[in-house]
Amino acid sequence: MRAKQVWVREQGSQVEIFCGGEIIARHLSSEQRHQVVTQREHHAGIPLGCKPTGKTVIRIQQGAPVVETRSLAAYESLAVGGAQ
């Protein structure tokens, strides 16, 4: 997955978040310094999205890659100049 760049702009009493020149989120600025502003709809569809703590936990499950299994005899054959 490639990371996407976004930029944030304060516009009056609102904060706007842009991606690719398009506004992807807009909400009121926080009332206090270091206050976290969360909108539940921004987390819709994310596994284990917004919990009562206000923190977002994302769990991505990815399977292991498919790996070819070979016997040690195949490697031994190559080591002694065998199969081509």
C-alpha positions in Angstrom: 0.0 0.0 0.0 1.4 3.4 -1.0 1.3 6.2 1.5 -0.8 9.2 0.4 0.1 12.8 1.0 -2.5 15.1 2.5 -2.3 18.8 3.5 -4.2 20.5 6.3 -5.5 24.1 6.2 -7.2 26.2 8.9 -10.0 28.1 7.3 -11.7 30.4 9.9 -13.0 28.2 12.6 -12.7 25.1 10.6 -9.9 22.7 9.6 -9.9 21.3 6.1 -7.9 18.2 5.0 -7.1 17.8 1.3 -5.8 14.9 -0.7 -5.1 15.3 -4.4 -6.7 18.8 -4.5 -10.0 17.4 -3.1 -11.3 18.1 0.4 -11.6 14.7 2.2 -12.5 16.0 5.6 -13.7 19.2 7.3 -14.5 19.9 10.9 -14.5 22.6 13.5 -11.1 23.5 15.1 -10.4 22.3 18.6 -11.4 24.5 21.5 -8.2 23.8 23.4 -4.5 23.2 22.6 -3.7 19.5 22.0 -7.3 18.5 22.0 -8.2 15.6 19.7 -11.2 16.0 17.5 -12.7 12.8 16.2 -15.6 12.2 14.0 -17.0 8.7 14.1 -18.0 8.7 10.5 -14.4 9.1 9.5 -13.7 5.7 11.0 -16.6 3.9 9.3 -15.6 0.6 7.8 -12.2 0.4 9.6 -11.9 -2.9 11.5 -12.2 -2.2 15.3 -12.7 1.5 14.3 -13.6 4.1 17.0 -13.7 2.7 20.5 -15.2 4.5 23.5 -11.6 5.6 24.5 -11.6 7.8 21.4 -8.5 6.0 20.1 -8.5 4.2 16.7 -7.1 0.7 16.5 -6.6 -0.7 13.0 -5.9 -4.4 12.6 -4.8 -5.5 9.1 -4.6 -9.2 8.5 -2.2 -10.3 5.8 -1.5 -13.9 4.8 2.0 -15.3 4.4 3.3 -15.3 0.8 3.1 -18.5 -1.2 6.5 -20.2 -1.0 7.7 -23.1 -3.2 8.8 -26.1 -1.2 11.8 -28.1 -2.4 13.6 -31.1 -1.0 17.2 -30.8 0.1 18.2 -33.2 -2.6 17.3 -30.5 -5.2 19.9 -28.1 -3.6 22.5 -30.9 -3.2 22.1 -31.7 -6.9 22.8 -28.0 -7.8 25.8 -27.9 -5.4 27.5 -30.7 -7.2 26.9 -29.4 -10.7 23.8 -31.5 -11.4 20.5 -30.4 -12.8 20.4 -27.4 -15.2 
